[in-house]
Amino acid sequence: MELVVYVGDKVRRLRDERALTQEELAEKAGITVAALSRIERNSAEPRAKTRRRLAEALGVDPRELLED
């Protein structure tokens, strides 16, 4: 059985835990709010570079975004 990890769900949960708005996280990660919105809705899969930026902005290891 294949495990599917939705990076967007993890990003949204971590953002909510840190009480950040999409605008604040997008700015910290150097991406657009539109891109972050697509990631959080799981309609776009972030590339490795974007995952690293999001992880840094959220204060977590990038691998954490891929863990269930």
RAKA-V674929 format. One record per backbone hydrogen bond with DSSP energy under -0.5 kcal/mol. NH is the residue of the N-H (numbers start at 1). CO is the residue of the C=O. If there is no record, write none. Layout:
nh=NH co=CO
nh=NH co=CO
This chain:
nh=4 co=2
nh=5 co=3
nh=6 co=4
nh=7 co=5
nh=10 co=6
nh=11 co=7
nh=12 co=8
nh=13 co=9
nh=14 co=10
nh=15 co=11
nh=16 co=12
nh=17 co=13
nh=18 co=14
nh=19 co=16
nh=20 co=15
nh=25 co=21
nh=26 co=22
nh=27 co=23
nh=28 co=24
nh=29 co=25
nh=30 co=26
nh=30 co=27
nh=31 co=26
nh=36 co=32
nh=37 co=33
nh=38 co=34
nh=39 co=35
nh=40 co=36
nh=41 co=37
nh=42 co=39
nh=43 co=38
nh=44 co=38
nh=46 co=44
nh=51 co=47
nh=52 co=48
nh=53 co=49
nh=54 co=50
nh=55 co=51
nh=56 co=52
nh=57 co=53
nh=58 co=54
nh=59 co=55
nh=59 co=56
nh=60 co=55
nh=64 co=61
nh=65 co=61
nh=65 co=62
nh=66 co=63
nh=67 co=63
nh=67 co=64
